[in-house]
């Protein structure tokens, strides 16, 4: 029997290439809606995209079938195509034999994926997070 469903819409926000950035997550689970947001002073948009997904997954209790929606193709493709598996096998080196950027967050995300089913879906959506 499948578990309870949870849906998390996540996003990172930025202007420019580096500086103050934020993330947001809107989570629908257990008959409620939960909004979470935060940020950092000196970071990148990609770090905020991954952080939003981490925070959402860390918030949801085990026993749920979770779908995470993100407009970050890098985040979605990494998980769907299993890039992280190759990175781990290669000692967290990418295909250029360079250290994977944001390894700390990728490891955090993988640890947060403690559910039987986690699906990442790409979406291009505007939110009021």
C-alpha positions, 0 to 999 in steps of 0.5 A: 500500500502506498504511503501518504502523498506529499508535494513540495514546490521549491525554488531558489532566488537570485539576482546576478551571479553571487551575493545575497540569495534565498530559497523557498518551499511550499509543502502540501502534506497531511492536509496542511500547507507549510511554507518555508524560506531562508537565505544566505548572504554570499552564495549562488542561485544553484545552492539555493535551489538545492537548499530549497529541496533539502529543507522541504524533504527534511520537513516531511515525515517518513512514510510519505510518497514525495514529489518535489517540483523544481524549475532547476533543470540541473537539480532535476536532471541530477536526480532523474539521470543519476549523476550523483551515483557516478559522482559518488563512485568517482570520489565526488569528481565530475566528468572533467575529473574536477570536484563536484560543486556544492558537494555538501548540499548534494550529500545533504539532499541524498540524506534527506531522501529517506522516503520509499519514493521521491520523484523530482519533477521539472516545472516552470512556475512563478510562485509567491514564496 
